[in-house]
């Protein structure tokens, strides 16, 4: 099963690696929208990382409170 999945993964990777022209990337770059897309993705990633960090801190605090009650 793992061999089949890895074979499919490598076939799809090889297929997409042989693309001749990234038309969408050229279009976005020529219109200046490429940097907007990258900025939005970076902001989303930063917000997600911040949220996960805060969630981890809250979970640690709750775990410590549970340990202290016992």
MOPAC internal coordinates of N, CA, C and O (Angstrom, degrees):
PM7 1SCF
backbone

  N    0.0000 0     0.00 0     0.00 0    0    0    0
  C    1.4522 1     0.00 0     0.00 0    1    0    0
  C    1.5290 1   110.44 1     0.00 0    2    1    0
  O    1.2310 1   120.61 1   134.87 1    3    2    1
  N    1.3275 1   116.45 1   -45.13 1    3    2    1
  C    1.4624 1   120.74 1   179.85 1    5    3    2
  C    1.5211 1   110.08 1   -63.09 1    6    5    3
  O    1.2310 1   120.51 1   141.46 1    7    6    5
  N    1.3285 1   116.64 1   -38.54 1    7    6    5
  C    1.4646 1   120.00 1  -179.65 1    9    7    6
  C    1.5241 1   111.07 1   -63.79 1   10    9    7
  O    1.2310 1   120.58 1   140.69 1   11   10    9
  N    1.3308 1   116.50 1   -39.31 1   11   10    9
  C    1.4592 1   120.07 1   179.72 1   13   11   10
  C    1.5267 1   111.04 1   -66.25 1   14   13   11
  O    1.2310 1   121.12 1   137.85 1   15   14   13
  N    1.3248 1   115.47 1   -42.15 1   15   14   13
  C    1.4613 1   119.39 1  -179.82 1   17   15   14
  C    1.5235 1   110.41 1   -65.45 1   18   17   15
  O    1.2310 1   120.65 1   135.91 1   19   18   17
  N    1.3403 1   116.36 1   -44.09 1   19   18   17
  C    1.4624 1   118.61 1  -179.96 1   21   19   18
  C    1.5267 1   111.11 1   -66.34 1   22   21   19
  O    1.2310 1   119.96 1   144.13 1   23   22   21
  N    1.3246 1   117.68 1   -35.87 1   23   22   21
  C    1.4579 1   120.70 1   177.06 1   25   23   22
  C    1.5221 1   110.75 1   -63.23 1   26   25   23
  O    1.2310 1   120.16 1   135.01 1   27   26   25
  N    1.3303 1   117.30 1   -44.99 1   27   26   25
  C    1.4649 1   120.87 1   177.87 1   29   27   26
  C    1.5261 1   111.06 1   -62.93 1   30   29   27
  O    1.2310 1   120.71 1   139.81 1   31   30   29
  N    1.3230 1   116.24 1   -40.19 1   31   30   29
  C    1.4609 1   120.14 1   178.54 1   33   31   30
  C    1.5196 1   110.82 1   -60.78 1   34   33   31
  O    1.2310 1   120.11 1   133.34 1   35   34   33
  N    1.3292 1   117.39 1   -46.66 1   35   34   33
  C    1.4568 1   120.38 1  -179.00 1   37   35   34
  C    1.5237 1   112.06 1   -68.94 1   38   37   35
  O    1.2310 1   119.94 1   146.47 1   39   38   37
  N    1.3344 1   117.73 1   -33.53 1   39   38   37
  C    1.4581 1   119.69 1   176.81 1   41   39   38
  C    1.5242 1   111.10 1   -66.02 1   42   41   39
  O    1.2310 1   120.45 1   135.10 1   43   42   41
  N    1.3397 1   116.74 1   -44.90 1   43   42   41
  C    1.4601 1   119.87 1   178.62 1   45   43   42
  C    1.5245 1   110.85 1   -65.22 1   46   45   43
  O    1.2310 1   120.67 1   141.04 1   47   46   45
  N    1.3294 1   116.33 1   -38.96 1   47   46   45
  C    1.4603 1   119.66 1   178.45 1   49   47   46
  C    1.5222 1   111.05 1   -63.18 1   50   49   47
  O    1.2310 1   120.86 1   136.23 1   51   50   49
  N    1.3286 1   115.96 1   -43.77 1   51   50   49
  C    1.4622 1   119.72 1   179.50 1   53   51   50
  C    1.5345 1   110.37 1   -65.55 1   54   53   51
  O    1.2310 1   120.38 1   143.16 1   55   54   53
  N    1.3242 1   116.89 1   -36.84 1   55   54   53
  C    1.4566 1   120.52 1   179.51 1   57   55   54
  C    1.5174 1   111.33 1   -63.80 1   58   57   55
  O    1.2310 1   120.37 1   133.67 1   59   58   57
  N    1.3264 1   116.90 1   -46.33 1   59   58   57
  C    1.4597 1   120.19 1  -178.32 1   61   59   58
  C    1.5196 1   111.99 1   -75.50 1   62   61   59
  O    1.2310 1   119.97 1   155.75 1   63   62   61
  N    1.3180 1   117.67 1   -24.25 1   63   62   61
  C    1.4676 1   120.14 1   179.18 1   65   63   62
  C    1.5277 1   111.12 1   -72.13 1   66   65   63
  O    1.2310 1   120.07 1   156.29 1   67   66   65
  N    1.3225 1   117.47 1   -23.71 1   67   66   65
  C    1.4551 1   121.62 1  -178.22 1   69   67   66
  C    1.5234 1   113.45 1   -89.53 1   70   69   67
  O    1.2310 1   120.05 1  -169.35 1   71   70   69
  N    1.3160 1   117.51 1    10.65 1   71   70   69
  C    1.4628 1   120.16 1   179.27 1   73   71   70
  C    1.5280 1   108.77 1   -62.96 1   74   73   71
  O    1.2310 1   120.56 1   -46.40 1   75   74   73
  N    1.3051 1   116.54 1   133.60 1   75   74   73
  C    1.4589 1   121.04 1  -174.44 1   77   75   74
  C    1.5215 1   112.68 1   -76.62 1   78   77   75
  O    1.2310 1   120.21 1   129.19 1   79   78   77
  N    1.3269 1   117.21 1   -50.81 1   79   78   77
  C    1.4558 1   120.45 1  -175.78 1   81   79   78
  C    1.5248 1   109.68 1  -135.48 1   82   81   79
  O    1.2310 1   120.18 1   -58.12 1   83   82   81
  N    1.3052 1   117.27 1   121.88 1   83   82   81
  C    1.4704 1   119.16 1   174.87 1   85   83   82
  C    1.5291 1   109.15 1   -79.53 1   86   85   83
  O    1.2310 1   120.80 1   -92.22 1   87   86   85
  N    1.2966 1   116.07 1    87.78 1   87   86   85
  C    1.4684 1   120.98 1  -173.46 1   89   87   86
  C    1.5236 1   112.20 1   -63.43 1   90   89   87
  O    1.2310 1   120.49 1   138.92 1   91   90   89
  N    1.3327 1   116.66 1   -41.08 1   91   90   89
  C    1.4543 1   118.74 1  -177.00 1   93   91   90
  C    1.5311 1   110.42 1   -66.87 1   94   93   91
  O    1.2310 1   120.11 1   139.21 1   95   94   93
  N    1.3332 1   117.40 1   -40.79 1   95   94   93
  C    1.4632 1   120.22 1  -179.98 1   97   95   94
  C    1.5225 1   110.84 1   -64.84 1   98   97   95
  O    1.2310 1   120.20 1   138.69 1   99   98   97
  N    1.3203 1   117.22 1   -41.31 1   99   98   97
  C    1.4610 1   119.94 1   178.00 1  101   99   98
  C    1.5224 1   111.13 1   -63.73 1  102  101   99
  O    1.2310 1   120.81 1   138.66 1  103  102  101
  N    1.3140 1   116.06 1   -41.34 1  103  102  101
  C    1.4654 1   120.09 1   179.47 1  105  103  102
  C    1.5182 1   111.78 1   -64.90 1  106  105  103
  O    1.2310 1   120.64 1   135.32 1  107  106  105
  N    1.3379 1   116.39 1   -44.68 1  107  106  105
  C    1.4605 1   119.82 1   179.17 1  109  107  106
  C    1.5277 1   111.52 1   -65.67 1  110  109  107
  O    1.2310 1   120.55 1   140.91 1  111  110  109
  N    1.3173 1   116.55 1   -39.09 1  111  110  109
  C    1.4631 1   120.13 1  -179.09 1  113  111  110
  C    1.5256 1   110.98 1   -68.88 1  114  113  111
  O    1.2310 1   120.31 1   140.48 1  115  114  113
  N    1.3197 1   117.00 1   -39.52 1  115  114  113
  C    1.4594 1   119.55 1  -178.26 1  117  115  114
  C    1.5299 1   111.90 1   -68.87 1  118  117  115
  O    1.2310 1   120.42 1   149.48 1  119  118  117
  N    1.3315 1   116.80 1   -30.52 1  119  118  117
  C    1.4636 1   119.95 1   179.79 1  121  119  118
  C    1.5214 1   112.66 1   -90.87 1  122  121  119
  O    1.2310 1   119.91 1   176.30 1  123  122  121
  N    1.3290 1   117.79 1    -3.70 1  123  122  121
  C    1.4508 1   120.80 1   179.60 1  125  123  122
  C    1.5132 1   114.05 1    81.91 1  126  125  123
  O    1.2310 1   119.78 1  -172.93 1  127  126  125
  N    1.3102 1   118.02 1     7.07 1  127  126  125
  C    1.4619 1   121.08 1  -178.40 1  129  127  126
  C    1.5283 1   111.92 1   -85.50 1  130  129  127
  O    1.2310 1   120.41 1   167.71 1  131  130  129
  N    1.3107 1   116.81 1   -12.29 1  131  130  129
  C    1.4567 1   121.08 1  -178.83 1  133  131  130
  C    1.5260 1   110.62 1   -60.23 1  134  133  131
  O    1.2310 1   120.60 1   136.57 1  135  134  133
  N    1.3275 1   116.45 1   -43.43 1  135  134  133
  C    1.4555 1   120.71 1  -178.86 1  137  135  134
  C    1.5220 1   111.51 1   -70.12 1  138  137  135
  O    1.2310 1   120.22 1   151.34 1  139  138  137
  N    1.3198 1   117.19 1   -28.66 1  139  138  137
  C    1.4632 1   120.76 1   175.54 1  141  139  138
  C    1.5183 1   109.66 1   -66.68 1  142  141  139
  O    1.2310 1   120.39 1   136.16 1  143  142  141
  N    1.3241 1   116.85 1   -43.84 1  143  142  141
  C    1.4637 1   121.36 1   179.44 1  145  143  142
  C    1.5228 1   110.39 1   -63.35 1  146  145  143
  O    1.2310 1   120.62 1   134.72 1  147  146  145
  N    1.3242 1   116.42 1   -45.28 1  147  146  145
  C    1.4642 1   120.42 1   178.85 1  149  147  146
  C    1.5206 1   110.70 1   -62.95 1  150  149  147
  O    1.2310 1   120.13 1   139.75 1  151  150  149
  N    1.3164 1   117.35 1   -40.25 1  151  150  149
  C    1.4690 1   121.02 1   179.38 1  153  151  150
  C    1.5206 1   111.65 1   -64.55 1  154  153  151
  O    1.2310 1   120.30 1   136.76 1  155  154  153
  N    1.3077 1   117.03 1   -43.24 1  155  154  153
  C    1.4631 1   120.75 1   179.68 1  157  155  154
  C    1.5254 1   110.25 1   -63.86 1  158  157  155
  O    1.2310 1   120.19 1   136.87 1  159  158  157
  N    1.3164 1   117.24 1   -43.13 1  159  158  157
  C    1.4657 1   120.47 1   178.60 1  161  159  158
  C    1.5257 1   110.23 1   -63.50 1  162  161  159
  O    1.2310 1   120.07 1   139.44 1  163  162  161
  N    1.3239 1   117.47 1   -40.56 1  163  162  161
  C    1.4668 1   120.99 1   179.05 1  165  163  162
  C    1.5263 1   111.12 1   -64.69 1  166  165  163
  O    1.2310 1   120.25 1   139.73 1  167  166  165
  N    1.3221 1   117.13 1   -40.27 1  167  166  165
  C    1.4637 1   120.60 1   178.68 1  169  167  166
  C    1.5210 1   110.58 1   -65.64 1  170  169  167
  O    1.2310 1   120.14 1   136.26 1  171  170  169
  N    1.3119 1   117.33 1   -43.74 1  171  170  169
  C    1.4644 1   120.96 1   178.35 1  173  171  170
  C    1.5210 1   110.19 1   -61.17 1  174  173  171
  O    1.2310 1   120.18 1   135.92 1  175  174  173
  N    1.3327 1   117.26 1   -44.08 1  175  174  173
  C    1.4613 1   120.85 1   179.78 1  177  175  174
  C    1.5224 1   111.05 1   -63.47 1  178  177  175
  O    1.2310 1   120.18 1   137.49 1  179  178  177
  N    1.3250 1   117.26 1   -42.51 1  179  178  177
  C    1.4622 1   120.89 1  -179.87 1  181  179  178
  C    1.5278 1   111.09 1   -64.22 1  182  181  179
  O    1.2310 1   120.34 1   137.44 1  183  182  181
  N    1.3202 1   116.96 1   -42.56 1  183  182  181
  C    1.4671 1   120.45 1   178.51 1  185  183  182
  C    1.5243 1   111.02 1   -64.93 1  186  185  183
  O    1.2310 1   120.34 1   139.37 1  187  186  185
  N    1.3000 1   116.96 1   -40.63 1  187  186  185
  C    1.4629 1   120.61 1   178.61 1  189  187  186
  C    1.5269 1   110.87 1   -65.13 1  190  189  187
  O    1.2310 1   120.16 1   137.90 1  191  190  189
  N    1.3259 1   117.30 1   -42.10 1  191  190  189
  C    1.4684 1   120.93 1   178.40 1  193  191  190
  C    1.5273 1   110.28 1   -63.89 1  194  193  191
  O    1.2310 1   119.98 1   137.57 1  195  194  193
  N    1.3241 1   117.64 1   -42.43 1  195  194  193
  C    1.4630 1   121.68 1   177.93 1  197  195  194
  C    1.5242 1   111.08 1   -62.30 1  198  197  195
  O    1.2310 1   120.41 1   135.84 1  199  198  197
  N    1.3342 1   116.82 1   -44.16 1  199  198  197
  C    1.4643 1   121.28 1   179.15 1  201  199  198
  C    1.5238 1   110.83 1   -61.46 1  202  201  199
  O    1.2310 1   120.17 1   135.16 1  203  202  201
  N    1.3342 1   117.28 1   -44.84 1  203  202  201
  C    1.4612 1   120.09 1   179.98 1  205  203  202
  C    1.5235 1   111.58 1   -65.88 1  206  205  203
  O    1.2310 1   120.10 1   142.84 1  207  206  205
  N    1.3264 1   117.41 1   -37.16 1  207  206  205
  C    1.4557 1   121.10 1   177.34 1  209  207  206
  C    1.5211 1   110.48 1   -62.74 1  210  209  207
  O    1.2310 1   120.47 1   133.32 1  211  210  209
  N    1.3280 1   116.70 1   -46.68 1  211  210  209
  C    1.4665 1   120.73 1   178.97 1  213  211  210
  C    1.5201 1   111.48 1   -63.47 1  214  213  211
  O    1.2310 1   120.39 1   139.27 1  215  214  213
  N    1.3203 1   116.87 1   -40.73 1  215  214  213
  C    1.4562 1   120.96 1   178.88 1  217  215  214
  C    1.5203 1   110.76 1   -63.17 1  218  217  215
  O    1.2310 1   120.42 1   139.41 1  219  218  217
  N    1.3205 1   116.81 1   -40.59 1  219  218  217
  C    1.4582 1   120.95 1   178.36 1  221  219  218
  C    1.5259 1   110.78 1   -63.57 1  222  221  219
  O    1.2310 1   120.30 1   138.27 1  223  222  221
  N    1.3166 1   117.03 1   -41.73 1  223  222  221
  C    1.4641 1   120.27 1   178.66 1  225  223  222
  C    1.5320 1   111.12 1   -63.01 1  226  225  223
  O    1.2310 1   120.04 1   139.42 1  227  226  225
  N    1.3207 1   117.52 1   -40.58 1  227  226  225
  C    1.4597 1   120.75 1   179.12 1  229  227  226
  C    1.5235 1   111.28 1   -66.53 1  230  229  227
  O    1.2310 1   120.34 1   139.87 1  231  230  229
  N    1.3224 1   116.96 1   -40.13 1  231  230  229
  C    1.4616 1   120.61 1   179.37 1  233  231  230
  C    1.5300 1   109.99 1   -65.45 1  234  233  231
  O    1.2310 1   120.22 1   137.73 1  235  234  233
  N    1.3225 1   117.18 1   -42.27 1  235  234  233
  C    1.4651 1   120.02 1   177.38 1  237  235  234
  C    1.5234 1   111.37 1   -60.83 1  238  237  235
  O    1.2310 1   120.76 1   139.61 1  239  238  237
  N    1.3218 1   116.15 1   -40.39 1  239  238  237
  C    1.4625 1   120.35 1   179.60 1  241  239  238
  C    1.5277 1   110.44 1   -64.19 1  242  241  239
  O    1.2310 1   120.14 1   136.77 1  243  242  241
  N    1.3206 1   117.33 1   -43.23 1  243  242  241
  C    1.4645 1   120.75 1   178.67 1  245  243  242
  C    1.5260 1   111.44 1   -65.76 1  246  245  243
  O    1.2310 1   120.17 1   141.74 1  247  246  245
  N    1.3307 1   117.29 1   -38.26 1  247  246  245
  C    1.4623 1   120.33 1   178.30 1  249  247  246
  C    1.5235 1   110.49 1   -64.05 1  250  249  247
  O    1.2310 1   120.00 1   138.92 1  251  250  249
  N    1.3286 1   117.60 1   -41.08 1  251  250  249
  C    1.4610 1   120.72 1   178.27 1  253  251  250
  C    1.5289 1   111.45 1   -64.98 1  254  253  251
  O    1.2310 1   120.45 1   141.07 1  255  254  253
  N    1.3356 1   116.74 1   -38.93 1  255  254  253
  C    1.4704 1   119.75 1   177.59 1  257  255  254
  C    1.5225 1   111.01 1   -64.11 1  258  257  255
  O    1.2310 1   120.31 1   141.11 1  259  258  257
  N    1.3271 1   117.00 1   -38.89 1  259  258  257
  C    1.4637 1   119.66 1   178.48 1  261  259  258
  C    1.5318 1   111.24 1   -67.37 1  262  261  259
  O    1.2310 1   120.20 1   142.55 1  263  262  261
  N    1.3106 1   117.22 1   -37.45 1  263  262  261
  C    1.4700 1   120.07 1   178.16 1  265  263  262
  C    1.5170 1   111.04 1   -66.11 1  266  265  263
  O    1.2310 1   120.39 1   141.11 1  267  266  265
  N    1.3210 1   116.86 1   -38.89 1  267  266  265
  C    1.4593 1   120.72 1  -178.40 1  269  267  266
  C    1.5286 1   112.35 1   -70.82 1  270  269  267
  O    1.2310 1   119.58 1   152.54 1  271  270  269
  N    1.3280 1   118.40 1   -27.46 1  271  270  269
  C    1.4629 1   121.48 1  -179.93 1  273  271  270
  C    1.5163 1   111.67 1   -73.88 1  274  273  271
  O    1.2310 1   120.13 1   153.73 1  275  274  273
  N    1.3247 1   117.37 1   -26.27 1  275  274  273
  C    1.4689 1   119.68 1  -177.59 1  277  275  274
  C    1.4761 1   112.96 1   -79.25 1  278  277  275
  O    1.2310 1   120.10 1   180.00 1  279  278  277

